Amino acid sequence: MFLRIALAAFVIAAAHAAPAPRAVLASAQGPVVASAPGGAAGAACGSPYLIDQTLPNGARWRMCWEMRTIEGLTLNHVVYVPKGNGPQNVLRSAALAQIHVPYDSGEPRYHDLGSLGESAVALSAADCPGGERRGTKVCVTTRARGHALLKDGFGDEELRRSRQGQELVVLSAYQVG
C-alpha cells in the first residue's frame, strides 16, 4: 500500500501589517524559515509559470515556479514588494530537495528525497480550495495565517493592537513509498 503524503511545498507569508518578508517552507515536520535582503528584480518567466499575487494588505509577491524531475516543485526569482515600497529579492531558488536532514549516524545523505517531480500527484479542484491550479500538479492560493501583529497594551485595552495576516501558498503533493 502506498502512503500519500501531501507536502505544502511553499508558503510565502505577508501580514496585513506588512512586516519584514519571510518565506516559509512547510512540511510535516514543521516550518523552515528563510529570508534575505533584496534589491529590484523583474519576472524571469511567463504564464502559467509566473505567480504575481497582491495580498489584501497591498503587499505583493512575484515568483516563477517549475516542476523539476529531481527537486520537484521549485520556486525561482522570488520577489516581495511591500505596500508603498520597492521590490526586494527574497530567494533566488528554493526546492524541497534542498532541505538537509541530519540522521542519527551523523553522516549526511544527499539527494535523500529522490525524484520528487516524477512522484508529484495531480491535484483536483478539492485539493486547491479557493485557489488556482497551475498545470495539474501545483496549486496557488491565499489563506488566513493567524496573527500578523499582536501588541500588548500593558493593561490598557485602548493601546492593545491585533491584526490578522494572509499568506500566499504554493503547494504540490507527492506519492512517497
PADREN-568640 format. One record per residue (C-alpha): residue number from 0; residue in one letter; y negated, z negated, x negated. Coordinates in pm, 1 decimal. Layout:
<atoms>
ATOM;NUM;a;Y;Z;X
...
</atoms>
This chain:
<atoms>
ATOM;0;m;0.0;0.0;0.0
ATOM;1;f;-341.1;89.4;-130.6
ATOM;2;l;-619.9;-161.7;-134.1
ATOM;3;r;-953.8;-19.6;-25.0
ATOM;4;i;-1243.9;-184.9;-200.0
ATOM;5;a;-1589.6;-87.6;-85.9
ATOM;6;l;-1843.0;-146.1;-358.4
ATOM;7;a;-2207.1;-146.7;-260.7
ATOM;8;a;-2287.3;63.1;-562.9
ATOM;9;f;-2656.0;12.6;-598.4
ATOM;10;v;-2904.0;-198.0;-416.8
ATOM;11;i;-3263.7;-133.1;-501.2
ATOM;12;a;-3484.7;-405.1;-359.1
ATOM;13;a;-3854.8;-426.8;-287.1
ATOM;14;a;-4006.0;-703.5;-79.5
ATOM;15;h;-4291.4;-699.4;171.4
ATOM;16;a;-4493.2;-899.3;-81.8
ATOM;17;a;-4431.6;-626.5;-346.0
ATOM;18;p;-4301.1;-849.8;-626.4
ATOM;19;a;-4200.3;-708.7;-964.0
ATOM;20;p;-3943.0;-433.4;-920.5
ATOM;21;r;-3577.0;-510.5;-964.2
ATOM;22;a;-3261.2;-309.5;-944.9
ATOM;23;v;-2950.8;-485.7;-825.7
ATOM;24;l;-2601.4;-356.5;-881.9
ATOM;25;a;-2385.0;-529.6;-622.8
ATOM;26;s;-2010.4;-574.5;-638.7
ATOM;27;a;-1750.4;-811.5;-503.4
ATOM;28;q;-1823.9;-1042.9;-796.8
ATOM;29;g;-2195.4;-1073.3;-709.7
ATOM;30;p;-2519.3;-904.8;-813.1
ATOM;31;v;-2619.3;-796.8;-1161.6
ATOM;32;v;-2997.4;-759.1;-1200.5
ATOM;33;a;-3164.5;-515.4;-1438.1
ATOM;34;s;-3533.3;-438.7;-1470.2
ATOM;35;a;-3756.5;-264.3;-1716.7
ATOM;36;p;-4124.6;-194.5;-1771.9
ATOM;37;g;-4229.8;152.6;-1690.3
ATOM;38;g;-4464.7;442.3;-1700.3
ATOM;39;a;-4500.1;754.3;-1489.4
ATOM;40;a;-4218.2;992.4;-1413.4
ATOM;41;g;-4158.8;1273.8;-1168.2
ATOM;42;a;-3846.0;1381.5;-984.5
ATOM;43;a;-3580.5;1542.1;-1201.6
ATOM;44;c;-3367.6;1672.6;-914.3
ATOM;45;g;-3389.3;1831.8;-571.9
ATOM;46;s;-3235.0;1786.0;-229.1
ATOM;47;p;-2980.3;1643.0;-146.6
ATOM;48;y;-2970.2;1455.1;-479.4
ATOM;49;l;-3327.5;1325.7;-457.4
ATOM;50;i;-3385.8;989.1;-290.4
ATOM;51;d;-3752.5;927.2;-210.7
ATOM;52;q;-3793.1;626.7;17.3
ATOM;53;t;-4102.3;429.1;120.6
ATOM;54;l;-4029.9;78.2;248.3
ATOM;55;p;-4226.4;-98.8;526.7
ATOM;56;n;-4445.3;-280.0;271.7
ATOM;57;g;-4564.1;51.5;125.3
ATOM;58;a;-4354.1;25.1;-192.2
ATOM;59;r;-4178.5;349.8;-281.5
ATOM;60;w;-3854.5;419.9;-467.8
ATOM;61;r;-3772.7;761.4;-612.3
ATOM;62;m;-3448.3;848.4;-792.2
ATOM;63;c;-3175.0;1105.5;-839.5
ATOM;64;w;-2805.9;1046.7;-771.4
ATOM;65;e;-2487.8;1222.6;-871.9
ATOM;66;m;-2115.3;1159.2;-833.7
ATOM;67;r;-1962.1;1187.4;-1181.5
ATOM;68;t;-1588.2;1224.5;-1237.1
ATOM;69;i;-1554.8;921.4;-1467.3
ATOM;70;e;-1853.1;698.8;-1383.1
ATOM;71;g;-1860.3;753.0;-1007.6
ATOM;72;l;-2197.2;708.4;-835.7
ATOM;73;t;-2471.5;731.9;-1097.0
ATOM;74;l;-2845.2;685.9;-1043.1
ATOM;75;n;-3090.3;860.4;-1277.6
ATOM;76;h;-3466.3;855.7;-1326.4
ATOM;77;v;-3525.3;552.0;-1102.5
ATOM;78;v;-3898.9;506.8;-1041.8
ATOM;79;y;-4072.5;228.9;-846.1
ATOM;80;v;-4424.5;277.5;-706.8
ATOM;81;p;-4586.7;-47.0;-581.7
ATOM;82;k;-4829.7;-3.6;-294.2
ATOM;83;g;-5169.5;94.2;-435.0
ATOM;84;n;-5042.5;130.2;-794.8
ATOM;85;g;-4895.0;395.2;-1020.1
ATOM;86;p;-4528.2;473.5;-1080.1
ATOM;87;q;-4313.7;254.6;-1306.3
ATOM;88;n;-3990.2;375.2;-1466.4
ATOM;89;v;-3721.4;119.7;-1383.8
ATOM;90;l;-3392.4;273.5;-1500.0
ATOM;91;r;-3312.1;591.2;-1687.6
ATOM;92;s;-2948.8;589.0;-1575.9
ATOM;93;a;-2709.8;336.2;-1419.8
ATOM;94;a;-2345.0;357.0;-1315.6
ATOM;95;l;-2074.6;111.0;-1211.7
ATOM;96;a;-1870.6;220.0;-1513.3
ATOM;97;q;-2143.8;77.6;-1740.1
ATOM;98;i;-2067.8;-280.0;-1636.7
ATOM;99;h;-1882.2;-455.9;-1917.5
ATOM;100;v;-1627.8;-711.6;-1801.4
ATOM;101;p;-1504.4;-955.7;-2070.5
ATOM;102;y;-1139.6;-1057.1;-2042.2
ATOM;103;d;-956.2;-1375.5;-2144.7
ATOM;104;s;-827.0;-1208.6;-2459.8
ATOM;105;g;-1182.9;-1182.2;-2590.5
ATOM;106;e;-1127.4;-815.8;-2670.8
ATOM;107;p;-1344.4;-555.2;-2497.3
ATOM;108;r;-1180.3;-294.4;-2273.2
ATOM;109;y;-1388.8;17.4;-2246.0
ATOM;110;h;-1359.9;265.0;-1958.8
ATOM;111;d;-1197.0;-9.2;-1753.4
ATOM;112;l;-1282.3;148.2;-1420.8
ATOM;113;g;-1116.2;482.9;-1490.4
ATOM;114;s;-1212.4;790.3;-1294.0
ATOM;115;l;-1424.7;643.8;-1016.4
ATOM;116;g;-1566.5;974.2;-899.5
ATOM;117;e;-1219.6;1104.4;-818.9
ATOM;118;s;-1137.9;792.2;-613.3
ATOM;119;a;-1455.4;793.2;-403.3
ATOM;120;v;-1380.9;769.2;-31.1
ATOM;121;a;-1550.8;992.1;225.6
ATOM;122;l;-1788.3;784.2;439.6
ATOM;123;s;-1814.0;809.0;817.1
ATOM;124;a;-2128.5;751.4;1021.2
ATOM;125;a;-1999.1;397.6;1092.3
ATOM;126;d;-1992.4;328.5;715.6
ATOM;127;c;-2363.5;410.0;692.2
ATOM;128;p;-2529.3;236.2;991.1
ATOM;129;g;-2894.4;331.6;1031.1
ATOM;130;g;-2879.1;533.7;711.3
ATOM;131;e;-2828.1;887.7;592.7
ATOM;132;r;-2508.7;1019.2;438.3
ATOM;133;r;-2565.4;1235.8;133.0
ATOM;134;g;-2274.0;1468.5;95.1
ATOM;135;t;-1957.8;1294.9;213.9
ATOM;136;k;-1941.4;1003.1;-30.7
ATOM;137;v;-2288.7;849.8;-59.0
ATOM;138;c;-2496.5;650.7;191.2
ATOM;139;v;-2870.8;580.4;163.1
ATOM;140;t;-3009.1;314.2;396.6
ATOM;141;t;-3254.1;24.3;417.7
ATOM;142;r;-3181.4;-325.4;543.1
ATOM;143;a;-3333.0;-671.1;561.2
ATOM;144;r;-3275.3;-869.7;242.2
ATOM;145;g;-3393.3;-1215.6;340.1
ATOM;146;h;-3685.9;-1395.6;181.1
ATOM;147;a;-3914.2;-1186.7;-35.4
ATOM;148;l;-4156.4;-1474.2;-72.1
ATOM;149;l;-4140.6;-1843.0;12.1
ATOM;150;k;-4432.3;-2061.1;-92.7
ATOM;151;d;-4416.7;-2433.4;-23.9
ATOM;152;g;-4733.0;-2577.7;128.7
ATOM;153;f;-4660.3;-2917.8;-33.1
ATOM;154;g;-4658.5;-3090.4;304.1
ATOM;155;d;-4936.8;-2879.1;455.4
ATOM;156;e;-4783.6;-2634.7;705.8
ATOM;157;e;-5100.5;-2420.5;707.8
ATOM;158;l;-5054.3;-2347.3;335.2
ATOM;159;r;-4683.3;-2263.8;367.0
ATOM;160;r;-4611.3;-1888.6;342.0
ATOM;161;s;-4294.2;-1690.7;400.8
ATOM;162;r;-4224.0;-1317.1;410.6
ATOM;163;q;-3904.6;-1123.1;466.0
ATOM;164;g;-3809.7;-830.5;245.3
ATOM;165;q;-3639.4;-494.7;284.1
ATOM;166;e;-3405.8;-329.5;35.7
ATOM;167;l;-3305.9;27.0;-29.4
ATOM;168;v;-2925.8;56.7;-54.3
ATOM;169;v;-2744.5;347.3;-217.4
ATOM;170;l;-2369.9;297.9;-181.4
ATOM;171;s;-2030.8;455.3;-215.1
ATOM;172;a;-1675.3;327.5;-159.2
ATOM;173;y;-1372.5;370.7;-383.5
ATOM;174;q;-994.3;371.3;-326.5
ATOM;175;v;-857.8;144.4;-600.0
ATOM;176;g;-490.4;59.7;-652.2
</atoms>
